[in-house]
Amino acid sequence: MSIFLFILLGLLVYIGALVTLVRATRRLRYYRVDEAGFLGMAALDIVAGILLFSAVTTPLVLLTGNTVETIEGRALAFLLLVGIVLVAGGTAWRSVSWSPSAQTLSRLLAGLYCLLLVIAALICMVLIFLPGR
């Protein structure tokens, strides 16, 4: 399979994981922490986060040829990380904001998870452009 198809597949996984992250986090806020639905949605949220970062590493791994391809791979990975920051940051903001039907602890845990995704993406943005990487 060519590099283009692998990167295209990574982008499709990225889009699907972003949609899953937003929808699962939205539903996660309305379950109590001790319900089975909370555990299922939290597991789906974690899988979405893993898929997001695996889609970011795809261009970094595949485009390691000459300098031009390395810069293109880093730029694509940087743009994907910016997307994670924007979507997860907005989801964290909506999770932390008060709503009458949401469970308080579930809301805060969902917001904290999305905030940790934002922090991880920001750290990855810095690490991508450090020399020797």
Secondary structure, 3 states (H helix, E strand, C coil): CCHHHHHHHHHHHHHHHHHHHHHHHHHHCCCCCCCHHHHHHHHHHHHHHHHHHHHHHHHHHHCCCCHHHHHHHHHHHHHHHHHHHHHHHHHHHHHHCCCCCCCHHHHHHHHHHHHHHHHHHHHHHHHHCCCCC
